[in-house]
Structures are given as structure tokens and as C-alpha cells.
Amino acid sequence: MPERGQTTEHQIPKAAEPEGPAALRRTGALVTLVLGGLTAVPPLSMDMYLPALPEVTDALHAPAVTVQLTLTACLMGMALGQLVVGPMSDKWGRRRPLLIGLLVYILATAICAFAPTAELLIGFRLLQGLAGAAGIVIARAIVRDLYDGVEMARFFSTLMLISGVAPVVAPLIGGQVLRFTDWRGIFVVLTGVGIALTLLVWRRLPETLAPEKRHSGGTVEALRTMRSLLADRVFTGYMIAGGFAFAALFAYISASPFVIQEIYGASPQTFSLLFGVNSVGLIAVGQINGKVLVGRVSLNKALAFGLTTITVAATALLLMTAGVFGEVGLFPVAAGLFVLMSAMGLAMPNTQSLALTRTPHAAGSASALLGTTSFLIGAIASPLVGIAGEDTAVPMAVVQLVCALAAIACFVGLCRPWEHGPTEEADH
């Protein structure tokens, strides 16, 4: 295990056992790309499908609320799957659970392409999420295996740049796929992505958790480890704050196809373009966080600014969608969503870094708790955005504002950053 504050970039073997410093250095950039691909699985699974939601509603003769459950099911699967895969990766290492998860993901995604009813699609989206969880949780655990403190925050920001390409291009690809085929073709493309990523992991991603650092216990020990993590008030505070921030993001993801296309009359291609612009904002701010702020500004201060900005943007969206400023067009609402999405570039990497910094002994379990909490809260928030039907965007804005306020309450009430000292992050 490297000393704290010391980066382990490029210290990854080509195989499960170390082969020497020269061999380790040659694999660093490639492993970074692989981890980016693994974290891109969720936005690919979600965002390529978004432009097709209205079409799925018509094709399967299902109401919008039911079709939105296909997103919720995938999200729930990703939440529960992380809770299982995280402890498994602490016990058996990172590679084996990851490869199994990817194979199941390929199978479930292929079956989604042929689902004849909304109910069956919901079921296989759940399985798709359960399997896709392996990539999310294990990628985070691998980062924790290799980095600590400020270096970990920087790497998460780099990872956000790589994985952030997915939400930028996914709706654009989805919109273009719909020009040549129907919504089922999107799942065919996702199946191909899963196959390519599985081959890359099989050939190029080494084991990063040494056998002597693995947990030998079973379910009881995994539950005991998670209970000890949850007993850490500060870790729990960052975990829940990050979960509510993610829920505000997912409220946008699940509601925006109907808000942009149905309420404001935009085409699927225009929606894809706006979604891509918002994702670029998230990536850009994430890079400012990793390349400029980290090491110069306290991670807690950057996180506080991000959560405050999300709250201000959600408040503005609520006022606009409720008609306080009269009838507004697409541009002001799109601007508010852009600010909200961009601020996620401060909230998401810093909550993960600050939480995982406290858990070097159980990275897989901690990563599972972080991911499960985010996805469960997001899954609860998702159906609420459509509770008033397809003709108003007010529920989306209300859910976003409530989640933003809850995130700030957890950050202030549980994390209590003023107790940590202004230079705590620098000490890591």
C-alpha cells in the first residue's frame, strides 16, 4: 500500500501479479481509459435511450409514467447490484465479479431489444442495471486501490472527463439511430458496446487488489463492514449528500425528454443537442475542479459552492416553470438546466473523494454504499417528476429543489466541514 499523499498512477501490472516498474508505467493511460469506459456504462444505458422515450410510449401502448419506470428499474438494479458486487470485489478481487457482471449485462441488453411489452422491458432493464452495477462500483474501488486524498480527487475529475463523453454523445447517437431504425436498435448498439468493453477488460485490465488485502469473510463480515462505515457520521453525510445531488441530476435525466420535446416542442435531435451541451458543462466544471481547484481550494469549499449553485438553479427553474415570470420559452429553461448540470461537476467528484478518503480498508464496500445510496434516492425521485402528467415541468423543478436542499442539510448537519480544519484535504 503506498504512503498517503503519494500517487500510484502507472503502478498497475499488466497481469494479476506485479512485473516490475517499467511494465507498470506502460499500462497507466490504458487502464484510465478502461475505467472511464466502465463508468460510462450507466450514462450509455440511460442516455442513448432518452430520445426514444416518447416513441416507446407509442410503440408499447403504455403511459409515460410506465415508460419512465424503465429508467427507474435500471436505476434500482444499479443500486442493488452495487450493494452485492462491492463486498464481492473486496473478497474475490476486482476482475472476476466485473467480468461476470459484464457478461450478464450483454445478455440482458440484447433481450431488451426484443421486449414485446412495457412490463417485460421494465424487468429486463432491472436485470441490465443489476449487471451494469459491476462496472460502476468496481471502477470506483480500483481508483481507491490506487489513489488517496488530493490525487484521488484529481483522478475522479479525470474519470469524469472520460465518462462524461458518454452523456454528451449518447443522446446524439440515440437520436441518429432513431433516424434509421426504431428504439429497439438502440439496445442493439448498447449490446455491441457491452461486448467491446468486456473484451477490453478481459485483455487489458489487471487485478488491483492484492490477495493479502482481500477480506476472507462472507456475508456476515460484509454486513459488519458496511455497518461500521455507516457508523462514521462524516462518511454517511457525504454519502447521503452525494445521493441527493445525484437525485437532482436524475430528475433532469428522466423528465427532460418530455419537458423539452413534449412541453416545449423540440425535436429528438434538438433535445439530444441540448442534452449534450449540458453534459459538456458538467465535464468542463469537473475539469476545472480537478485541474485548477484541487490542491488550491478545500474540497469541502468546492463542494459547498457546487451544492449552493445547484440550489439556486433549481429555485430559478421552479419559478420559471410555475409561471412566476410569465410564459417563458425553451431558452431560459435550458439555461437553468445547464447551470444545474454544470454544478454537478463540483458536487459529484468531491462527495466521492471526501467519502472514500475515509475508507482505505474497505474500498469496495464503501463504493457500493455510495453508489447504492445515489441510485436508490435517484430511483425514488424519478417517478415523482411525472406525477402531474406530461403537460407541466413544475414537478421536475420541485424534486430538484427538494433534493438540493436535502443535500445541503446533510453536508452541514452531518459532515460539519468546519470541524475538519481548512487544510485537511491537503494533508491527504
Secondary structure, DSSP 8 states (H G I E B T S, - for coil): ---TT---TT---SSSS---HHHHHHTHHHHHHHHHHHHHHHHHHHHTTGGGHHHHHHHTT--HHHHHHHHHHHHHHHHHHHHHHHHHHHHH-SHHHHHHHHHHHHHHHHHHTT--SHHHHHHHHHHHHHHHHHHHHHHHHHHHHH--HHHHHHHHHHHHHHHHHHHHHHHHHHHHHHHHS-THHHHHHHHHHHHHHHHHHHHH----S-GGGS----HHHHHHHHHHHHH-HHHHHHHHHHHHHHHHHHHHHHHHHHIIIIIS---HHHHHHHHHHHHHHHHHHHHHIIIIIBTTB-HHHHHHHHHHHHHHHHHHHHHHHTTTTSS--HHHHHHHHHHHHHHHHHHHHHHHHHHHTT-TT-HHHHHHHHHHHHHHHHHHHHHHTTTT-SS-SHHHHHHHHHHHHHHHHHIIIII-GGGT-TTHHHH-
